[in-house]
Structure formats: C-alpha cells, structure tokens
Amino acid sequence: MKKTFISAVAGIVALTGVSIASAADYVIDTKGSHAFVQFRVKHLGYSWLYGRFNNFSGSFSYDENDAAASKVSVEIDTTSLDSNHAERDKHLRSSDFLDTDQFPTATFESTSYTATGDNTADLTGNLTLHGVTKEVTISVEHIGGGDDPWGGYRQGFEGRTTIQPGDFGIDMVGQLGPAAATVELMLTAEGVRQ
C-alpha cells in the first residue's frame, strides 16, 4: 500500500512537471574553526581596533534554486569577546560598553534574503545587542558549496555590515572618539548540511 502511494505521487509529479524542492538545513561549523564573528572599530580615528567573539552558534537554511527562502539564525556569547588584549577586553565587556554581565548574548534572526547578483545578496534581519533589537541588512557573498572529504556537504558565506553602537545604547564615541560612531561586523560561516 505504501509503495503504491509513493509511486502514485511520483507519477503525478512526473506528469505535471511539478518540482518538489526544499531548502537544506545547515549547522555553522564553529567546532572546526570554519566560522568567525569579527569586528573592527576606529580607535580615536588613528587606527583600527580588531576583535572577535570566540563562542557562538548558528544555523541556516539554503536552497540554491530558491535563495529567497534562505534563513539564518546566530547566537553570540558576548562574554567571549577577544581583542587580543586582556585589560581592553575586560573594559569592553564592562558596563561602559557591552555590559556582558547583564547582556551575555547577542542574536541575529533573518527576515529576508534578496539576491543582488549571481553570488551576492542582502540579508535583512533583527540584531539584538545590549538588550536592544534593530533591523540590519548584511551584504552577503556566497563563497561556494559542495562535498567535503568526510562524506558531508557544505555551503560557505561571508557577510558584512556596519552598525552604530549608539543605536543599541552603547557609547563608543565617549570612550573612543567620534570615529568610533560606527562598527564594522564580519561573519564568515561555513555550514554542514544536516
């Protein structure tokens, strides 16, 4: 009975030319160090301060034939901030900046994925940082996808956006000068298909 039903559905699909496709689900490969959440901000307008968040997790759905259906979800442990300087990291985690004791996580949940070119798109969604949620748009490049040497299948993306910390209640200008009014965020994500 079950085989007959499956055969009947397959026959209907073949006759009508309907294509059944769905987005594949991927987990961002943070364990293999194939994903990064990084930032840079100007220090007094004289140099760039670079940093990253060492601990985060996330997943995404992606269909090469229907990229508009793509979705992304990321959660960042803000206490894992690392700018390669312990005292500065302590200050950046303090209530002067991220206040990680009160806001230990930041999240991003996408709401739309709009192609802008063959391998590029605008990924729009809600970024929650420092207890404030704002809509942001991330410029995304699809790096590539395919089989890996361990029998899995992967897709890789890189995204960049600029935010104003002041919009999230973080006073970077008072601490680092007017050039620190904006922060550049970079997310590199290699996902393993589930």
Secondary structure, 3 states (H helix, E strand, C coil): CHHHHHHHHHHHHHHHCCCCCCCEEEEECCCCCCEEEEEEEEECCCEEEEEEECCEEEEEEECCCCHHHCEEEEEEEHHHEECCCHHHHHHHHCCCCCCCCCCCEEEEEEEEEEECCCCEEEEEEEEEECCEEEEEEEEEEEEEEEECCCCCEEEEEEEEEEECHHHHCCCCHHHHCHHHHCEEEEEEEEEEEC
